[in-house]
């Protein structure tokens, strides 16, 4: 009897010391991003150098942008995520609903150094990404040049991939139907415009395959499951670096920014600011954009980048021709309605 | 009571003592059950109760606009509200211009009228009352939408603590501006179809499980114990593997370049790879695979308890083997069929991960949409309403089952 009791006490004592030690050594920061290739680049550009410089350990996590967990944390005042990466619409909505702290930019950097879209009440843009048309050049002899070709089932037989959801899908449908990039959201704001987008999608519904995670399209394209697909440009560029002959059509691409934000009530706010300030400075942003083909938000980082690299980024002037800027306001207002409509349409 | 006992002497006294002893045992039983009862209450009934409440709860607008909703109580709903309402509204907005509470109300109203979010938020942010200007003029100057009766009807409708909105939406119904309940337009109606699909897929999976599981359980019950145990391990083996692993394994097996398609191509059975996954077929295969043990185990337990003597007696009395099985064995195994079928059916009704991974949007069942509203749009009212509808559908089916095939019924079926 004696031995187990001693053991239990010993184990208890040990775990308490470990716990206390972890407490005392509280220099840890939980940063949540979209994972995959994005996270790999963030590790190299932000997490590792930041830890080296400050001694603060970064606990890196990933998610797919779902806000439920953050809301639950903020509501129960038990916030364990200190910094999160967000898409624009979620940031905007979460900011209004009090999920994210209003940022004090004095602690981050001069707002003049950032592209205008990057600065908002609760977030600082960290990179610009784009949804593009991608295909495998080894498998297609004739090359698609636009979303019109995406719809041309006769010229390019086979399955096509789109991101599951209304956002971007409806814009793409309207672009394919001949709407000018500048008019996409005006048209989509009307009832007829929504009808038009869904009618256009109906034309290729049997040929569509939906994807959800950004890592899927390059895989499916390379495996030959898809003849072409919408995809995040950075993922395609990463696959190119791995030797896949995937190609990007920039015309008709839809670009948006991802942001850093601080969930309301995290006990490590000061550290969170420190991290965000570091990750928004030109040096690390330059490393990030060299690792993955997403555009920096810090203008000084753009200047410092290799011009050859800049040509791969969504922010390159050539790539912005015929591109659509994602309209956050539109999606904040119509997101729920259109997502529901999309679900109803897709489930039939 | 004690008086009666004393009066009647010896024998009733014994009765009373017996009763007391029984009462004591009963109390002991209750004492033993209490922890379980409490556990069920805390982990089961209370969460379900709060879930059901969430499906009708509507606190957002009242929290954000307490004075406005109060003032709107006396409004006729036909003409534009009077100055008192506008004053109350301006007062409410002054109190919480940038508060999350207001955003909550904006989100709630936006569900019923897309675009209303910015009407409310803009009014709150831009409202700037000049000295001498009435609240009405100031509000209308910022946002002319408030000059429309329908905007006020929307707010008034949500001035109640409970709303039928979520439940109605989960049944593809809408409430119009004047309070009538109408069917949702075809292009937005979805949940009734999803519910029917959930039921149908559950019926198919249950039937397939039964078709495969019944002969298997019969075999298990008939063979010697040694062989039986070995076969049982084979049945249980998948049980010890994570569902996700099994689903992933099916993707590998069934995909276009997968071994099954390749084998069939090599054998010349097909000339083009078949689409076996990301459709109904793949979902059925994986669900039947995962749920099969749930039908085999109860069937096996029941079949093991059927004495072989009954069937032998029937045969010795001249019944052909099939009719001995059908008239004697099968009715005796019905409780197992009922229990296994019900178990699988109810599990199917709430299935999520397999259709989500192996199906196309056309295979998604009700739980998928519960997850969608919980995680992605954070519309917990809608998630709760869909769960409530699913729960009621399951309960109704259970009651029907209990009436017709329940334990009480099954026990009546005895060999004649």
Contacts between the chains, C-beta under 8 A, distances in Angstrom:
chain1	res1	chain2	res2	distance
A	66	B	375	4.2
A	66	B	376	5.8
A	67	B	375	8.0
A	67	B	376	7.7
A	67	B	378	5.5
A	68	B	374	5.7
A	68	B	375	4.5
A	68	B	376	7.6
A	68	B	378	5.4
A	69	B	375	7.9
A	71	B	378	5.5
A	93	B	103	7.9
A	93	B	107	7.8
A	96	B	100	7.3
A	96	B	103	3.9
A	96	B	106	7.3
A	96	B	121	6.8
A	97	B	100	5.0
A	97	B	103	4.4
A	97	B	104	6.5
A	97	B	107	7.0
A	98	B	99	7.3
A	98	B	100	2.9
A	98	B	103	6.9
A	99	B	100	7.9
A	164	B	361	7.4
A	198	B	187	7.3
A	209	B	278	7.2
A	209	B	360	8.0
A	210	B	360	7.4
A	210	B	361	6.6
A	223	B	257	7.1
A	224	B	257	7.8
A	225	B	256	6.5
A	329	B	118	7.6
A	332	B	117	7.0
A	333	B	110	6.8
A	333	B	114	6.4
A	333	B	115	5.4
A	333	B	117	5.6
A	333	B	118	5.8
A	334	B	114	5.5
A	334	B	115	7.3
A	335	B	377	7.6
A	336	B	110	6.9
A	336	B	111	6.4
A	336	B	114	7.4
A	336	B	377	5.5
A	336	B	379	7.0
A	337	B	114	4.1
A	339	B	376	7.7
A	339	B	377	6.7
A	340	B	188	6.7
A	340	B	190	7.5
A	341	B	187	6.6
A	341	B	188	5.8
A	343	B	190	6.2
A	343	B	361	7.5
A	343	B	369	7.1
A	343	B	372	7.1
A	344	B	187	6.4
A	344	B	188	5.5
A	344	B	189	6.7
A	344	B	190	3.8
A	345	B	187	7.0
A	346	B	361	3.7
A	346	B	362	7.8
A	347	B	190	5.9
A	347	B	193	7.2
A	347	B	194	6.4
A	347	B	361	5.1
A	347	B	362	6.2
A	347	B	364	6.0
A	348	B	190	7.9
A	348	B	193	7.4
A	348	B	362	7.3
